């Protein structure tokens, strides 16, 4: 038994670490005055996130999580150049979207 979103937060942290190791390069322009500071990794190109249906929940959450890490000094801080997101037929607000099913089926 876990708190709500515990597993999802774990997934996001693991995803960001994977992404950091695979797709990022050191950005030497962001070095601090501290000579021991490591350069902040930055993306090699602009990033778009896309998806459909339940991605209406996950893409905004993932982008928010990643963007929040750009302002923190922790082990997974990165500089990701998001260019945008596309969500097709997004299941963003299930309560109100599902309520339209009666009209769709002419009940």
C-alpha positions as CSV (number, residue, x, y, z in Angstrom):
1,X,0.0,0.0,0.0
2,X,1.5,3.3,-1.1
3,X,0.4,6.9,-1.2
4,X,-1.3,8.2,-4.3
5,X,1.1,8.8,-7.2
6,X,4.1,7.2,-5.4
7,X,4.7,4.8,-8.2
8,X,4.1,7.5,-10.9
9,X,6.7,9.7,-9.2
10,X,9.1,6.8,-9.1
11,X,8.5,6.2,-12.8
12,X,9.1,9.9,-13.6
13,X,12.4,10.0,-11.7
14,X,13.6,6.8,-13.5
15,X,12.5,8.1,-16.8
16,X,14.3,11.4,-16.3
17,X,17.5,9.5,-15.2
18,X,17.3,7.3,-18.3
19,X,16.7,10.3,-20.5
20,X,19.5,12.2,-19.0
21,X,22.0,9.4,-19.6
22,X,20.8,8.6,-23.1
23,X,19.9,11.9,-24.8
24,X,21.6,14.7,-22.9
25,X,25.0,16.3,-23.3
26,X,26.9,18.5,-20.9
27,X,26.2,22.2,-21.3
28,X,29.5,24.0,-20.4
29,X,27.8,27.4,-20.7
30,X,25.9,26.8,-17.5
31,X,28.9,26.3,-15.2
32,X,28.8,28.1,-11.9
33,X,31.7,30.0,-10.4
34,X,32.3,26.9,-8.3
35,X,35.1,24.9,-10.0
36,X,33.8,21.7,-8.5
37,X,30.3,22.1,-10.0
38,X,29.4,19.7,-12.7
39,X,28.0,21.2,-15.9
40,X,24.2,21.0,-16.2
41,X,23.2,18.5,-18.9
42,X,21.1,20.0,-21.7
43,X,19.2,18.4,-24.6
44,X,20.8,18.1,-28.0
45,X,17.7,19.2,-29.7
46,X,14.2,20.6,-28.9
47,X,11.8,18.1,-27.5
48,X,8.1,17.5,-28.3
49,X,5.9,15.2,-26.3
50,X,3.0,13.5,-28.0
51,X,0.3,11.0,-27.1
52,X,-3.4,10.2,-27.2
53,X,-6.2,9.3,-24.8
54,X,-4.7,8.9,-21.3
55,X,-1.7,10.9,-22.4
56,X,-4.0,13.8,-21.5
57,X,-3.1,13.1,-17.9
58,X,0.5,11.9,-18.3
59,X,2.1,14.3,-20.7
60,X,1.3,17.5,-18.8
61,X,2.4,15.7,-15.5
62,X,5.6,14.6,-17.0
63,X,6.4,17.9,-18.6
64,X,5.7,19.7,-15.3
65,X,7.9,17.3,-13.4
66,X,10.7,17.7,-15.8
67,X,10.4,21.4,-16.0
68,X,10.4,21.6,-12.2
69,X,13.7,19.9,-12.1
70,X,15.4,22.6,-14.2
71,X,15.2,24.9,-11.2
72,X,16.4,22.5,-8.6
73,X,19.9,21.6,-7.5
74,X,19.6,17.8,-7.2
75,X,21.0,14.7,-8.8
76,X,18.6,14.8,-11.8
77,X,18.7,18.5,-12.7
78,X,18.6,18.9,-16.5
79,X,17.9,21.6,-19.0
80,X,15.4,20.2,-21.5
81,X,14.3,22.4,-24.3
82,X,10.6,21.6,-24.7
83,X,9.2,22.9,-27.9
84,X,5.7,21.7,-27.3
85,X,3.2,19.0,-26.8
86,X,0.4,17.4,-28.8
87,X,-2.4,15.3,-27.2
88,X,-4.9,13.6,-29.5
89,X,-8.3,12.9,-28.2
90,X,-7.0,13.5,-24.7
91,X,-8.8,12.0,-21.7
92,X,-8.1,15.1,-19.6
93,X,-11.3,15.4,-17.6
94,X,-12.9,12.0,-17.4
95,X,-15.8,13.1,-15.2
96,X,-17.1,15.6,-17.7
97,X,-16.0,13.8,-20.8
98,X,-17.6,10.5,-19.8
99,X,-20.8,12.4,-19.0
100,X,-21.2,13.0,-22.7
101,X,-21.5,9.3,-23.4
102,X,-25.3,9.4,-23.0
103,X,-25.6,12.0,-25.7
104,X,-23.2,10.1,-27.9
105,X,-25.3,7.0,-27.7
106,X,-28.6,8.9,-27.9
107,X,-29.8,7.5,-24.6
